[in-house]
Structures are given as structure tokens and as C-alpha cells.
């Protein structure tokens, strides 16, 4: 007995997923040509929750909220 299995055609679905997942963000001039630095930031839960809420109110990501907070602190 021989079973023939046919792979489902998912290429179109996969291409649509990849196209929809790509971020269309312009490169910020201050970062152009310079590598970003990354590090683990451990936040107390309450601080994370409060920051996440404020970022949502400002309609920005938590990442961008933290970057802005650091910029504000460094300019004052």
C-alpha cells in the first residue's frame, strides 16, 4: 500500500504573512550608520505596568516611551 501525501500550498499565505509583518519605519537620522546598543532592563512589575499604560495612552511602544524618558532626563 502506498500513500501519497500532498503538501498544502502555503507559499501565498506565507508571502502575505511576511509582507504584512515587515515594519515600514524610516531610519532615524541620529542612528544612521551607527549600531544600536542593547541590554537587558529589569523593571519592577509596578513600574513596568505603569510605564506600559502611559506608553499606551501616548499611542507609542514601551520601547519608544523608555527611549523618550531617557532623552528627557538627559536634557534636563
N, CA, C, O and CB atoms as a CASP TS submission, in Angstrom:
PFRMAT TS
TARGET T0000
AUTHOR 0000-0000-0000
METHOD Language model
MODEL 1
PARENT N/A
ATOM      1  N   UNK     1       0.843  -1.174   0.000  1.00  0.00           N
ATOM      2  CA  UNK     1       0.000   0.000   0.000  1.00  0.00           C
ATOM      3  C   UNK     1       0.892   1.242   0.000  1.00  0.00           C
ATOM      4  O   UNK     1       1.800   1.351   0.825  1.00  0.00           O
ATOM      5  CB  UNK     1      -0.962  -0.005   1.221  1.00  0.00           C
ATOM      6  N   UNK     2       0.647   2.161  -0.900  1.00  0.00           N
ATOM      7  CA  UNK     2       1.419   3.378  -1.000  1.00  0.00           C
ATOM      8  C   UNK     2       0.507   4.574  -0.761  1.00  0.00           C
ATOM      9  O   UNK     2      -0.517   4.736  -1.425  1.00  0.00           O
ATOM     10  CB  UNK     2       2.112   3.478  -2.370  1.00  0.00           C
ATOM     11  N   UNK     3       0.886   5.383   0.169  1.00  0.00           N
ATOM     12  CA  UNK     3       0.135   6.601   0.446  1.00  0.00           C
ATOM     13  C   UNK     3       0.867   7.780  -0.174  1.00  0.00           C
ATOM     14  O   UNK     3       2.072   7.943   0.016  1.00  0.00           O
ATOM     15  CB  UNK     3      -0.057   6.808   1.974  1.00  0.00           C
ATOM     16  N   UNK     4       0.151   8.582  -0.897  1.00  0.00           N
ATOM     17  CA  UNK     4       0.732   9.787  -1.451  1.00  0.00           C
ATOM     18  C   UNK     4       0.187  10.963  -0.662  1.00  0.00           C
ATOM     19  O   UNK     4      -1.022  11.169  -0.552  1.00  0.00           O
ATOM     20  CB  UNK     4       0.423   9.928  -2.974  1.00  0.00           C
ATOM     21  N   UNK     5       1.096  11.701  -0.134  1.00  0.00           N
ATOM     22  CA  UNK     5       0.688  12.879   0.614  1.00  0.00           C
ATOM     23  C   UNK     5       1.083  14.108  -0.180  1.00  0.00           C
ATOM     24  O   UNK     5       2.177  14.183  -0.740  1.00  0.00           O
ATOM     25  CB  UNK     5       1.322  12.900   2.032  1.00  0.00           C
ATOM     26  N   UNK     6       0.206  15.034  -0.216  1.00  0.00           N
ATOM     27  CA  UNK     6       0.451  16.269  -0.946  1.00  0.00           C
ATOM     28  C   UNK     6       0.606  17.402   0.068  1.00  0.00           C
ATOM     29  O   UNK     6      -0.218  17.580   0.965  1.00  0.00           O
ATOM     30  CB  UNK     6      -0.705  16.569  -1.959  1.00  0.00           C
ATOM     31  N   UNK     7       1.681  18.154  -0.103  1.00  0.00           N
ATOM     32  CA  UNK     7       1.893  19.300   0.781  1.00  0.00           C
ATOM     33  C   UNK     7       0.884  20.383   0.452  1.00  0.00           C
ATOM     34  O   UNK     7       0.596  20.627  -0.719  1.00  0.00           O
ATOM     35  CB  UNK     7       3.336  19.845   0.653  1.00  0.00           C
ATOM     36  N   UNK     8       0.357  21.019   1.449  1.00  0.00           N
ATOM     37  CA  UNK     8      -0.587  22.107   1.180  1.00  0.00           C
ATOM     38  C   UNK     8       0.142  23.293   0.555  1.00  0.00           C
ATOM     39  O   UNK     8       1.317  23.528   0.837  1.00  0.00           O
ATOM     40  CB  UNK     8      -1.308  22.542   2.478  1.00  0.00           C
ATOM     41  N   UNK     9      -0.549  24.020  -0.275  1.00  0.00           N
ATOM     42  CA  UNK     9       0.007  25.213  -0.907  1.00  0.00           C
ATOM     43  C   UNK     9      -0.076  26.371   0.078  1.00  0.00           C
ATOM     44  O   UNK     9      -1.124  26.997   0.238  1.00  0.00           O
ATOM     45  CB  UNK     9      -0.744  25.552  -2.231  1.00  0.00           C
ATOM     46  N   UNK    10       1.035  26.641   0.728  1.00  0.00           N
ATOM     47  CA  UNK    10       1.033  27.715   1.722  1.00  0.00           C
ATOM     48  C   UNK    10       1.944  28.870   1.330  1.00  0.00           C
ATOM     49  O   UNK    10       2.065  29.846   2.070  1.00  0.00           O
ATOM     50  CB  UNK    10       1.454  27.173   3.071  1.00  0.00           C
ATOM     51  N   UNK    11       2.583  28.765   0.172  1.00  0.00           N
ATOM     52  CA  UNK    11       3.521  29.807  -0.225  1.00  0.00           C
ATOM     53  C   UNK    11       2.861  31.177  -0.276  1.00  0.00           C
ATOM     54  O   UNK    11       3.426  32.152   0.220  1.00  0.00           O
ATOM     55  CB  UNK    11       4.124  29.479  -1.573  1.00  0.00           C
ATOM     56  N   UNK    12       1.668  31.265  -0.870  1.00  0.00           N
ATOM     57  CA  UNK    12       0.990  32.556  -0.950  1.00  0.00           C
ATOM     58  C   UNK    12       0.650  33.086   0.430  1.00  0.00           C
ATOM     59  O   UNK    12       0.801  34.277   0.699  1.00  0.00           O
ATOM     60  CB  UNK    12      -0.274  32.441  -1.789  1.00  0.00           C
ATOM     61  N   UNK    13       0.193  32.202   1.304  1.00  0.00           N
ATOM     62  CA  UNK    13      -0.133  32.612   2.667  1.00  0.00           C
ATOM     63  C   UNK    13       1.114  33.083   3.406  1.00  0.00           C
ATOM     64  O   UNK    13       1.073  34.077   4.130  1.00  0.00           O
ATOM     65  CB  UNK    13      -0.796  31.461   3.430  1.00  0.00           C
ATOM     66  N   UNK    14       2.219  32.369   3.224  1.00  0.00           N
ATOM     67  CA  UNK    14       3.463  32.732   3.886  1.00  0.00           C
ATOM     68  C   UNK    14       3.979  34.071   3.368  1.00  0.00           C
ATOM     69  O   UNK    14       4.424  34.910   4.151  1.00  0.00           O
ATOM     70  CB  UNK    14       4.517  31.640   3.680  1.00  0.00           C
ATOM     71  N   UNK    15       3.922  34.274   2.059  1.00  0.00           N
ATOM     72  CA  UNK    15       4.362  35.549   1.482  1.00  0.00           C
ATOM     73  C   UNK    15       3.511  36.704   1.998  1.00  0.00           C
ATOM     74  O   UNK    15       4.032  37.779   2.296  1.00  0.00           O
ATOM     75  CB  UNK    15       4.300  35.495  -0.054  1.00  0.00           C
ATOM     76  N   UNK    16       2.207  36.485   2.104  1.00  0.00           N
ATOM     77  CA  UNK    16       1.312  37.526   2.612  1.00  0.00           C
ATOM     78  C   UNK    16       1.626  37.831   4.073  1.00  0.00           C
ATOM     79  O   UNK    16       1.597  38.988   4.493  1.00  0.00           O
ATOM     80  CB  UNK    16      -0.162  37.097   2.462  1.00  0.00           C
ATOM     81  N   UNK    17       1.926  36.789   4.841  1.00  0.00           N
ATOM     82  CA  UNK    17       2.272  36.989   6.246  1.00  0.00           C
ATOM     83  C   UNK    17       3.555  37.801   6.381  1.00  0.00           C
ATOM     84  O   UNK    17       3.620  38.749   7.165  1.00  0.00           O
ATOM     85  CB  UNK    17       2.424  35.640   6.958  1.00  0.00           C
ATOM     86  N   UNK    18       4.576  37.425   5.613  1.00  0.00           N
ATOM     87  CA  UNK    18       5.858  38.124   5.681  1.00  0.00           C
ATOM     88  C   UNK    18       5.704  39.573   5.247  1.00  0.00           C
ATOM     89  O   UNK    18       6.256  40.472   5.880  1.00  0.00           O
ATOM     90  CB  UNK    18       6.904  37.421   4.809  1.00  0.00           C
ATOM     91  N   UNK    19       4.959  39.805   4.176  1.00  0.00           N
ATOM     92  CA  UNK    19       4.751  41.166   3.695  1.00  0.00           C
ATOM     93  C   UNK    19       4.030  42.009   4.748  1.00  0.00           C
ATOM     94  O   UNK    19       4.376  43.173   4.954  1.00  0.00           O
ATOM     95  CB  UNK    19       3.951  41.153   2.382  1.00  0.00           C
ATOM     96  N   UNK    20       3.035  41.430   5.410  1.00  0.00           N
ATOM     97  CA  UNK    20       2.283  42.148   6.430  1.00  0.00           C
ATOM     98  C   UNK    20       3.066  42.359   7.712  1.00  0.00           C
ATOM     99  O   UNK    20       2.746  43.265   8.481  1.00  0.00           O
ATOM    100  CB  UNK    20       1.021  41.414   6.738  1.00  0.00           C
ATOM    101  N   UNK    21       4.090  41.543   7.962  1.00  0.00           N
ATOM    102  CA  UNK    21       4.845  41.629   9.210  1.00  0.00           C
ATOM    103  C   UNK    21       6.008  42.600   9.129  1.00  0.00           C
ATOM    104  O   UNK    21       6.572  42.966  10.161  1.00  0.00           O
ATOM    105  CB  UNK    21       5.356  40.271   9.591  1.00  0.00           C
ATOM    106  N   UNK    22       6.378  43.023   7.944  1.00  0.00           N
ATOM    107  CA  UNK    22       7.524  43.918   7.801  1.00  0.00           C
ATOM    108  C   UNK    22       7.196  45.294   8.346  1.00  0.00           C
ATOM    109  O   UNK    22       6.136  45.853   8.063  1.00  0.00           O
ATOM    110  CB  UNK    22       7.954  44.019   6.334  1.00  0.00           C
ATOM    111  N   UNK    23       8.104  45.826   9.120  1.00  0.00           N
ATOM    112  CA  UNK    23       7.932  47.168   9.673  1.00  0.00           C
ATOM    113  C   UNK    23       8.406  48.187   8.648  1.00  0.00           C
ATOM    114  O   UNK    23       9.519  48.090   8.130  1.00  0.00           O
ATOM    115  CB  UNK    23       8.707  47.328  11.014  1.00  0.00           C
ATOM    116  N   UNK    24       7.579  49.135   8.368  1.00  0.00           N
ATOM    117  CA  UNK    24       7.922  50.199   7.432  1.00  0.00           C
ATOM    118  C   UNK    24       8.264  51.448   8.231  1.00  0.00           C
ATOM    119  O   UNK    24       7.489  52.403   8.276  1.00  0.00           O
ATOM    120  CB  UNK    24       6.754  50.474   6.433  1.00  0.00           C
ATOM    121  N   UNK    25       9.432  51.431   8.858  1.00  0.00           N
ATOM    122  CA  UNK    25       9.832  52.566   9.671  1.00  0.00           C
ATOM    123  C   UNK    25      11.052  53.225   9.040  1.00  0.00           C
ATOM    124  O   UNK    25      11.994  52.538   8.644  1.00  0.00           O
ATOM    125  CB  UNK    25      10.130  52.130  11.127  1.00  0.00           C
ATOM    126  N   UNK    26      11.041  54.545   8.945  1.00  0.00           N
ATOM    127  CA  UNK    26      12.211  55.226   8.401  1.00  0.00           C
ATOM    128  C   UNK    26      13.380  55.146   9.386  1.00  0.00           C
ATOM    129  O   UNK    26      13.180  55.055  10.597  1.00  0.00           O
ATOM    130  CB  UNK    26      11.878  56.700   8.078  1.00  0.00           C
ATOM    131  N   UNK    27      14.581  55.181   8.857  1.00  0.00           N
ATOM    132  CA  UNK    27      15.768  55.177   9.704  1.00  0.00           C
ATOM    133  C   UNK    27      15.935  56.568  10.302  1.00  0.00           C
ATOM    134  O   UNK    27      15.957  57.566   9.582  1.00  0.00           O
ATOM    135  CB  UNK    27      17.040  54.755   8.900  1.00  0.00           C
ATOM    136  N   UNK    28      16.051  56.621  11.609  1.00  0.00           N
ATOM    137  CA  UNK    28      16.232  57.908  12.271  1.00  0.00           C
ATOM    138  C   UNK    28      17.625  58.437  11.958  1.00  0.00           C
ATOM    139  O   UNK    28      18.605  57.693  11.999  1.00  0.00           O
ATOM    140  CB  UNK    28      16.021  57.783  13.804  1.00  0.00           C
ATOM    141  N   UNK    29      17.706  59.721  11.648  1.00  0.00           N
ATOM    142  CA  UNK    29      18.972  60.315  11.239  1.00  0.00           C
ATOM    143  C   UNK    29      20.053  60.176  12.299  1.00  0.00           C
ATOM    144  O   UNK    29      21.219  59.956  11.970  1.00  0.00           O
ATOM    145  CB  UNK    29      18.773  61.767  10.912  1.00  0.00           C
ATOM    146  N   UNK    30      19.678  60.302  13.570  1.00  0.00           N
ATOM    147  CA  UNK    30      20.702  60.236  14.613  1.00  0.00           C
ATOM    148  C   UNK    30      21.278  58.830  14.766  1.00  0.00           C
ATOM    149  O   UNK    30      22.328  58.655  15.384  1.00  0.00           O
ATOM    150  CB  UNK    30      20.123  60.699  15.940  1.00  0.00           C
ATOM    151  N   UNK    31      20.598  57.829  14.207  1.00  0.00           N
ATOM    152  CA  UNK    31      21.089  56.453  14.305  1.00  0.00           C
ATOM    153  C   UNK    31      21.649  55.932  12.991  1.00  0.00           C
ATOM    154  O   UNK    31      22.177  54.820  12.948  1.00  0.00           O
ATOM    155  CB  UNK    31      19.982  55.545  14.771  1.00  0.00           C
ATOM    156  N   UNK    32      21.549  56.696  11.936  1.00  0.00           N
ATOM    157  CA  UNK    32      22.003  56.235  10.632  1.00  0.00           C
ATOM    158  C   UNK    32      23.495  55.928  10.676  1.00  0.00           C
ATOM    159  O   UNK    32      24.305  56.777  11.050  1.00  0.00           O
ATOM    160  CB  UNK    32      21.700  57.285   9.548  1.00  0.00           C
ATOM    161  N   UNK    33      23.840  54.731  10.299  1.00  0.00           N
ATOM    162  CA  UNK    33      25.238  54.330  10.241  1.00  0.00           C
ATOM    163  C   UNK    33      25.852  53.947  11.575  1.00  0.00           C
ATOM    164  O   UNK    33      27.019  53.555  11.618  1.00  0.00           O
ATOM    165  CB  UNK    33      26.025  55.417   9.656  1.00  0.00           C
ATOM    166  N   UNK    34      25.111  54.046  12.653  1.00  0.00           N
ATOM    167  CA  UNK    34      25.637  53.697  13.973  1.00  0.00           C
ATOM    168  C   UNK    34      24.882  52.483  14.499  1.00  0.00           C
ATOM    169  O   UNK    34      23.656  52.425  14.398  1.00  0.00           O
ATOM    170  CB  UNK    34      25.517  54.896  14.964  1.00  0.00           C
ATOM    171  N   UNK    35      25.600  51.516  15.057  1.00  0.00           N
ATOM    172  CA  UNK    35      24.903  50.345  15.591  1.00  0.00           C
ATOM    173  C   UNK    35      24.164  50.690  16.887  1.00  0.00           C
ATOM    174  O   UNK    35      24.654  51.472  17.701  1.00  0.00           O
ATOM    175  CB  UNK    35      25.897  49.198  15.838  1.00  0.00           C
ATOM    176  N   UNK    36      22.999  50.105  17.063  1.00  0.00           N
ATOM    177  CA  UNK    36      22.269  50.285  18.314  1.00  0.00           C
ATOM    178  C   UNK    36      22.940  49.448  19.397  1.00  0.00           C
ATOM    179  O   UNK    36      23.561  48.425  19.110  1.00  0.00           O
ATOM    180  CB  UNK    36      20.768  49.891  18.153  1.00  0.00           C
ATOM    181  N   UNK    37      22.810  49.879  20.605  1.00  0.00           N
ATOM    182  CA  UNK    37      23.316  49.128  21.750  1.00  0.00           C
ATOM    183  C   UNK    37      22.115  48.512  22.464  1.00  0.00           C
ATOM    184  O   UNK    37      21.099  49.178  22.659  1.00  0.00           O
ATOM    185  CB  UNK    37      24.154  50.046  22.722  1.00  0.00           C
ATOM    186  N   UNK    38      22.225  47.281  22.840  1.00  0.00           N
ATOM    187  CA  UNK    38      21.128  46.611  23.525  1.00  0.00           C
ATOM    188  C   UNK    38      21.610  46.081  24.873  1.00  0.00           C
ATOM    189  O   UNK    38      22.783  45.752  25.048  1.00  0.00           O
ATOM    190  CB  UNK    38      20.558  45.463  22.658  1.00  0.00           C
ATOM    191  N   UNK    39      20.674  46.008  25.819  1.00  0.00           N
ATOM    192  CA  UNK    39      20.964  45.428  27.116  1.00  0.00           C
ATOM    193  C   UNK    39      19.650  45.039  27.770  1.00  0.00           C
ATOM    194  O   UNK    39      18.590  45.568  27.433  1.00  0.00           O
ATOM    195  CB  UNK    39      21.768  46.411  28.009  1.00  0.00           C
ATOM    196  N   UNK    40      19.734  44.123  28.694  1.00  0.00           N
ATOM    197  CA  UNK    40      18.567  43.666  29.433  1.00  0.00           C
ATOM    198  C   UNK    40      18.209  44.708  30.484  1.00  0.00           C
ATOM    199  O   UNK    40      19.064  45.140  31.257  1.00  0.00           O
ATOM    200  CB  UNK    40      18.827  42.282  30.089  1.00  0.00           C
ATOM    201  N   UNK    41      16.957  45.105  30.507  1.00  0.00           N
ATOM    202  CA  UNK    41      16.490  46.058  31.501  1.00  0.00           C
ATOM    203  C   UNK    41      15.445  45.362  32.360  1.00  0.00           C
ATOM    204  O   UNK    41      14.372  44.998  31.879  1.00  0.00           O
ATOM    205  CB  UNK    41      15.910  47.346  30.832  1.00  0.00           C
ATOM    206  N   UNK    42      15.764  45.186  33.611  1.00  0.00           N
ATOM    207  CA  UNK    42      14.851  44.519  34.533  1.00  0.00           C
ATOM    208  C   UNK    42      14.089  45.587  35.301  1.00  0.00           C
ATOM    209  O   UNK    42      14.685  46.381  36.028  1.00  0.00           O
ATOM    210  CB  UNK    42      15.618  43.564  35.507  1.00  0.00           C
ATOM    211  N   UNK    43      12.774  45.606  35.139  1.00  0.00           N
ATOM    212  CA  UNK    43      11.929  46.602  35.807  1.00  0.00           C
ATOM    213  C   UNK    43      11.057  45.939  36.863  1.00  0.00           C
ATOM    214  O   UNK    43      10.578  44.823  36.659  1.00  0.00           O
ATOM    215  CB  UNK    43      11.050  47.346  34.784  1.00  0.00           C
ATOM    216  N   UNK    44      10.848  46.611  37.983  1.00  0.00           N
ATOM    217  CA  UNK    44       9.846  46.116  38.925  1.00  0.00           C
ATOM    218  C   UNK    44       8.483  46.075  38.215  1.00  0.00           C
ATOM    219  O   UNK    44       8.189  46.921  37.372  1.00  0.00           O
ATOM    220  CB  UNK    44       9.786  47.020  40.213  1.00  0.00           C
ATOM    221  N   UNK    45       7.676  45.100  38.562  1.00  0.00           N
ATOM    222  CA  UNK    45       6.400  44.898  37.875  1.00  0.00           C
ATOM    223  C   UNK    45       5.543  46.159  37.865  1.00  0.00           C
ATOM    224  O   UNK    45       4.990  46.514  36.824  1.00  0.00           O
ATOM    225  CB  UNK    45       5.633  43.766  38.527  1.00  0.00           C
ATOM    226  N   UNK    46       5.423  46.838  38.995  1.00  0.00           N
ATOM    227  CA  UNK    46       4.568  48.026  39.062  1.00  0.00           C
ATOM    228  C   UNK    46       5.068  49.143  38.158  1.00  0.00           C
ATOM    229  O   UNK    46       4.269  49.847  37.540  1.00  0.00           O
ATOM    230  CB  UNK    46       4.481  48.527  40.492  1.00  0.00           C
ATOM    231  N   UNK    47       6.393  49.311  38.076  1.00  0.00           N
ATOM    232  CA  UNK    47       6.962  50.325  37.187  1.00  0.00           C
ATOM    233  C   UNK    47       6.719  49.955  35.728  1.00  0.00           C
ATOM    234  O   UNK    47       6.388  50.814  34.911  1.00  0.00           O
ATOM    235  CB  UNK    47       8.470  50.490  37.450  1.00  0.00           C
ATOM    236  N   UNK    48       6.887  48.664  35.401  1.00  0.00           N
ATOM    237  CA  UNK    48       6.618  48.196  34.042  1.00  0.00           C
ATOM    238  C   UNK    48       5.152  48.430  33.676  1.00  0.00           C
ATOM    239  O   UNK    48       4.850  48.926  32.591  1.00  0.00           O
ATOM    240  CB  UNK    48       6.973  46.701  33.904  1.00  0.00           C
ATOM    241  N   UNK    49       4.249  48.072  34.582  1.00  0.00           N
ATOM    242  CA  UNK    49       2.819  48.213  34.325  1.00  0.00           C
ATOM    243  C   UNK    49       2.439  49.680  34.122  1.00  0.00           C
ATOM    244  O   UNK    49       1.699  50.010  33.195  1.00  0.00           O
ATOM    245  CB  UNK    49       2.009  47.611  35.479  1.00  0.00           C
ATOM    246  N   UNK    50       2.942  50.554  34.985  1.00  0.00           N
ATOM    247  CA  UNK    50       2.647  51.986  34.879  1.00  0.00           C
ATOM    248  C   UNK    50       3.213  52.553  33.573  1.00  0.00           C
ATOM    249  O   UNK    50       2.539  53.322  32.887  1.00  0.00           O
ATOM    250  CB  UNK    50       3.229  52.752  36.094  1.00  0.00           C
ATOM    251  N   UNK    51       4.436  52.177  33.234  1.00  0.00           N
ATOM    252  CA  UNK    51       5.062  52.667  32.001  1.00  0.00           C
ATOM    253  C   UNK    51       4.336  52.155  30.770  1.00  0.00           C
ATOM    254  O   UNK    51       4.137  52.903  29.814  1.00  0.00           O
ATOM    255  CB  UNK    51       6.530  52.253  31.946  1.00  0.00           C
ATOM    256  N   UNK    52       3.940  50.900  30.780  1.00  0.00           N
ATOM    257  CA  UNK    52       3.204  50.312  29.662  1.00  0.00           C
ATOM    258  C   UNK    52       1.883  51.052  29.460  1.00  0.00           C
ATOM    259  O   UNK    52       1.482  51.326  28.329  1.00  0.00           O
ATOM    260  CB  UNK    52       2.949  48.804  29.907  1.00  0.00           C
ATOM    261  N   UNK    53       1.220  51.369  30.558  1.00  0.00           N
ATOM    262  CA  UNK    53      -0.052  52.091  30.492  1.00  0.00           C
ATOM    263  C   UNK    53       0.150  53.497  29.915  1.00  0.00           C
ATOM    264  O   UNK    53      -0.609  53.929  29.047  1.00  0.00           O
ATOM    265  CB  UNK    53      -0.694  52.177  31.894  1.00  0.00           C
ATOM    266  N   UNK    54       1.172  54.205  30.398  1.00  0.00           N
ATOM    267  CA  UNK    54       1.434  55.556  29.895  1.00  0.00           C
ATOM    268  C   UNK    54       1.859  55.538  28.434  1.00  0.00           C
ATOM    269  O   UNK    54       1.499  56.434  27.671  1.00  0.00           O
ATOM    270  CB  UNK    54       2.510  56.235  30.738  1.00  0.00           C
ATOM    271  N   UNK    55       2.612  54.537  28.043  1.00  0.00           N
ATOM    272  CA  UNK    55       3.003  54.404  26.632  1.00  0.00           C
ATOM    273  C   UNK    55       1.766  54.179  25.770  1.00  0.00           C
ATOM    274  O   UNK    55       1.645  54.750  24.686  1.00  0.00           O
ATOM    275  CB  UNK    55       4.012  53.237  26.444  1.00  0.00           C
ATOM    276  N   UNK    56       0.856  53.353  26.250  1.00  0.00           N
ATOM    277  CA  UNK    56      -0.392  53.111  25.519  1.00  0.00           C
ATOM    278  C   UNK    56      -1.223  54.376  25.401  1.00  0.00           C
ATOM    279  O   UNK    56      -1.807  54.645  24.351  1.00  0.00           O
ATOM    280  CB  UNK    56      -1.207  52.020  26.206  1.00  0.00           C
ATOM    281  N   UNK    57      -1.280  55.158  26.481  1.00  0.00           N
ATOM    282  CA  UNK    57      -2.017  56.425  26.435  1.00  0.00           C
ATOM    283  C   UNK    57      -1.423  57.385  25.411  1.00  0.00           C
ATOM    284  O   UNK    57      -2.142  58.152  24.771  1.00  0.00           O
ATOM    285  CB  UNK    57      -2.027  57.082  27.814  1.00  0.00           C
ATOM    286  N   UNK    58      -0.096  57.330  25.267  1.00  0.00           N
ATOM    287  CA  UNK    58       0.590  58.199  24.301  1.00  0.00           C
ATOM    288  C   UNK    58       0.610  57.579  22.906  1.00  0.00           C
ATOM    289  O   UNK    58       1.130  58.178  21.964  1.00  0.00           O
ATOM    290  CB  UNK    58       2.024  58.483  24.764  1.00  0.00           C
ATOM    291  N   UNK    59       0.048  56.385  22.775  1.00  0.00           N
ATOM    292  CA  UNK    59      -0.014  55.652  21.498  1.00  0.00           C
ATOM    293  C   UNK    59       1.380  55.398  20.925  1.00  0.00           C
ATOM    294  O   UNK    59       1.609  55.544  19.724  1.00  0.00           O
ATOM    295  CB  UNK    59      -0.859  56.431  20.476  1.00  0.00           C
ATOM    296  N   UNK    60       2.311  55.014  21.808  1.00  0.00           N
ATOM    297  CA  UNK    60       3.653  54.625  21.383  1.00  0.00           C
ATOM    298  C   UNK    60       4.017  53.314  22.059  1.00  0.00           C
ATOM    299  O   UNK    60       3.347  52.888  23.000  1.00  0.00           O
ATOM    300  CB  UNK    60       4.696  55.731  21.719  1.00  0.00           C
ATOM    301  N   UNK    61       5.068  52.680  21.586  1.00  0.00           N
ATOM    302  CA  UNK    61       5.502  51.422  22.188  1.00  0.00           C
ATOM    303  C   UNK    61       6.207  51.697  23.506  1.00  0.00           C
ATOM    304  O   UNK    61       6.651  52.816  23.764  1.00  0.00           O
ATOM    305  CB  UNK    61       6.430  50.644  21.231  1.00  0.00           C
ATOM    306  N   UNK    62       6.304  50.675  24.330  1.00  0.00           N
ATOM    307  CA  UNK    62       7.019  50.814  25.595  1.00  0.00           C
ATOM    308  C   UNK    62       8.480  51.159  25.325  1.00  0.00           C
ATOM    309  O   UNK    62       9.075  51.961  26.045  1.00  0.00           O
ATOM    310  CB  UNK    62       6.911  49.517  26.434  1.00  0.00           C
ATOM    311  N   UNK    63       9.050  50.560  24.298  1.00  0.00           N
ATOM    312  CA  UNK    63      10.429  50.849  23.912  1.00  0.00           C
ATOM    313  C   UNK    63      10.611  52.340  23.639  1.00  0.00           C
ATOM    314  O   UNK    63      11.519  52.969  24.181  1.00  0.00           O
ATOM    315  CB  UNK    63      10.824  50.028  22.672  1.00  0.00           C
ATOM    316  N   UNK    64       9.746  52.903  22.797  1.00  0.00           N
ATOM    317  CA  UNK    64       9.848  54.323  22.466  1.00  0.00           C
ATOM    318  C   UNK    64       9.588  55.211  23.684  1.00  0.00           C
ATOM    319  O   UNK    64      10.196  56.272  23.825  1.00  0.00           O
ATOM    320  CB  UNK    64       8.867  54.671  21.351  1.00  0.00           C
ATOM    321  N   UNK    65       8.684  54.772  24.561  1.00  0.00           N
ATOM    322  CA  UNK    65       8.396  55.521  25.788  1.00  0.00           C
ATOM    323  C   UNK    65       9.646  55.596  26.677  1.00  0.00           C
ATOM    324  O   UNK    65       9.973  56.657  27.209  1.00  0.00           O
ATOM    325  CB  UNK    65       7.224  54.862  26.562  1.00  0.00           C
ATOM    326  N   UNK    66      10.330  54.475  26.829  1.00  0.00           N
ATOM    327  CA  UNK    66      11.531  54.440  27.658  1.00  0.00           C
ATOM    328  C   UNK    66      12.641  55.278  27.021  1.00  0.00           C
ATOM    329  O   UNK    66      13.339  56.010  27.723  1.00  0.00           O
ATOM    330  CB  UNK    66      12.005  52.985  27.864  1.00  0.00           C
ATOM    331  N   UNK    67      12.811  55.178  25.699  1.00  0.00           N
ATOM    332  CA  UNK    67      13.816  55.986  24.997  1.00  0.00           C
ATOM    333  C   UNK    67      13.537  57.470  25.228  1.00  0.00           C
ATOM    334  O   UNK    67      14.454  58.236  25.526  1.00  0.00           O
ATOM    335  CB  UNK    67      13.821  55.664  23.474  1.00  0.00           C
ATOM    336  N   UNK    68      12.274  57.878  25.093  1.00  0.00           N
ATOM    337  CA  UNK    68      11.912  59.284  25.285  1.00  0.00           C
ATOM    338  C   UNK    68      12.163  59.728  26.721  1.00  0.00           C
ATOM    339  O   UNK    68      12.636  60.841  26.951  1.00  0.00           O
ATOM    340  CB  UNK    68      10.444  59.513  24.917  1.00  0.00           C
ATOM    341  N   UNK    69      11.851  58.870  27.687  1.00  0.00           N
ATOM    342  CA  UNK    69      12.076  59.205  29.089  1.00  0.00           C
ATOM    343  C   UNK    69      13.564  59.409  29.368  1.00  0.00           C
ATOM    344  O   UNK    69      13.937  60.315  30.114  1.00  0.00           O
ATOM    345  CB  UNK    69      11.510  58.107  29.998  1.00  0.00           C
ATOM    346  N   UNK    70      14.411  58.577  28.778  1.00  0.00           N
ATOM    347  CA  UNK    70      15.853  58.722  28.959  1.00  0.00           C
ATOM    348  C   UNK    70      16.345  60.006  28.308  1.00  0.00           C
ATOM    349  O   UNK    70      17.163  60.725  28.881  1.00  0.00           O
ATOM    350  CB  UNK    70      16.597  57.510  28.374  1.00  0.00           C
ATOM    351  N   UNK    71      15.842  60.295  27.099  1.00  0.00           N
ATOM    352  CA  UNK    71      16.222  61.550  26.425  1.00  0.00           C
ATOM    353  C   UNK    71      15.815  62.753  27.259  1.00  0.00           C
ATOM    354  O   UNK    71      16.598  63.686  27.434  1.00  0.00           O
ATOM    355  CB  UNK    71      15.576  61.637  25.028  1.00  0.00           C
ATOM    356  N   UNK    72      14.583  62.733  27.775  1.00  0.00           N
ATOM    357  CA  UNK    72      14.100  63.852  28.597  1.00  0.00           C
ATOM    358  C   UNK    72      14.954  64.034  29.846  1.00  0.00           C
ATOM    359  O   UNK    72      15.273  65.162  30.222  1.00  0.00           O
ATOM    360  CB  UNK    72      12.637  63.628  28.996  1.00  0.00           C
ATOM    361  N   UNK    73      15.318  62.949  30.477  1.00  0.00           N
ATOM    362  CA  UNK    73      16.122  63.007  31.704  1.00  0.00           C
ATOM    363  C   UNK    73      17.514  63.545  31.395  1.00  0.00           C
ATOM    364  O   UNK    73      18.081  64.278  32.205  1.00  0.00           O
ATOM    365  CB  UNK    73      16.220  61.610  32.362  1.00  0.00           C
ATOM    366  N   UNK    74      18.072  63.199  30.247  1.00  0.00           N
ATOM    367  CA  UNK    74      19.420  63.631  29.891  1.00  0.00           C
ATOM    368  C   UNK    74      19.488  65.081  29.434  1.00  0.00           C
ATOM    369  O   UNK    74      20.560  65.686  29.456  1.00  0.00           O
ATOM    370  CB  UNK    74      19.962  62.747  28.815  1.00  0.00           C
ATOM    371  N   UNK    75      18.353  65.648  29.019  1.00  0.00           N
ATOM    372  CA  UNK    75      18.373  67.042  28.564  1.00  0.00           C
ATOM    373  C   UNK    75      18.054  68.019  29.690  1.00  0.00           C
ATOM    374  O   UNK    75      18.250  69.223  29.525  1.00  0.00           O
ATOM    375  CB  UNK    75      17.382  67.234  27.426  1.00  0.00           C
ATOM    376  N   UNK    76      17.574  67.538  30.813  1.00  0.00           N
ATOM    377  CA  UNK    76      17.236  68.426  31.949  1.00  0.00           C
ATOM    378  C   UNK    76      18.330  68.465  32.977  1.00  0.00           C
ATOM    379  O   UNK    76      18.204  69.158  33.986  1.00  0.00           O
ATOM    380  CB  UNK    76      15.947  67.983  32.610  1.00  0.00           C
TER
END
